[in-house]
């Protein structure tokens, strides 16, 4: 099967079918290559937060609350919250 045959078949398809086919292929490619990146660039609700120090902390992006890991109990404790008026 050569390229002219594929081109001829593609030309016979309607515009709506072409758009659906391209969107399905784009979705599949995005699913395969889109995965989750490094933790520092995660787009979830809780993202790593730090100012260069060795203190492990998370930022709650919905409330602006910072959660700091307590070294003695290994649990999260509330830290300062961020103002939203900036």
Secondary structure, DSSP 4 states (H G I P E B T S, - for coil): --HHHHHHHHHHS-HHHHHHHHHHHHHHHHHHHH----GGG--SSEEEE-SSSS--EEEETTT-EEEEE-TTT--EEEEEE--S--
